[in-house]
Amino acid sequence: MVNEDIILRLMISDDYTLFESLYCDDKVMMYVAPPLKKDDARESFARAMLYNSEPSARRRFFVIQPKRLNCSVGIAGFNVFELNRKVEVGIMLLEEYQMCNLGSKALTQLIFSINEDYCDFEVIANLDVRNLPALRLVSRLGFDYLYDGSFKLDKTKFYNSVDNLVIGY
């Protein structure tokens, strides 16, 4: 998946270092879950590689690469819940790349790509409401709080927000 600023490419085995850098980092994981130990990160990465190798796109992990920086700065992903007709989305960025509009661009691109296959599904995000930057991000993109810790995408608000998305970082 490509837009003018961000490349989202399927995560591959060469991306383990990035995966470990994110999932084992105390600050990055602060509002997500306890950081993984290195052995647990290897197991989790192996499962992610299995998901990415399955022909059906029920769960996918992508690497976020800003074109201008020519490096990997985070991971984006989705998880499909067929019975509930929902798709959960999420992103994680290395600490030094947070707060510079990359999250908005990556999440926007991920949502556009999901809508190709799951246009009639609800798009949700789960986050800790104490994570104020993530809260501002999902609110700005058109997610509404559902009082259970999850946020549901209002697609009308989303498409309006994309029209107003600030370009550049």
BELVENJO-V27220 format. One record per backbone hydrogen bond with DSSP energy under -0.5 kcal/mol. CO is the residue of the C=O (numbers start at 0). NH is the residue of the N-H. If there is no record, write none. Layout:
CO/NH  CO/NH
This chain:
0/7  4/66  5/2  5/7  6/8  6/64  8/62  11/14  12/15  14/18  15/19  16/20  17/21  18/22  19/23  21/24  22/35  23/25  24/28  25/29  26/29  28/31  28/32  30/127  36/40  37/41  38/42  39/43  40/44  41/45  42/46  43/47  44/48  45/49  46/50  47/51  48/52  49/53  50/53  55/57  57/79  59/77  60/10  61/75  62/8  62/64  63/72  63/73  64/6  65/68  65/69  65/70  70/65  72/93  73/63  74/91  75/61  76/89  77/59  78/87  79/81  80/84  80/85  81/84  84/121  85/80  86/123  87/78  89/76  91/74  93/96  94/97  96/99  100/104  101/105  102/106  103/107  104/108  105/109  106/110  107/111  108/112  109/113  110/114  111/115  112/115  112/116  113/116  113/117  117/120  121/86  121/123  122/152  123/88  124/126  124/150  127/130  129/131  130/134  131/135  132/136  133/137  134/138  135/139  136/140  137/141  137/142  138/141  141/153  143/151  148/126  149/145  150/124  151/143  152/154  153/157  154/158  155/159  156/160  157/161  158/162  159/163  160/163  161/164
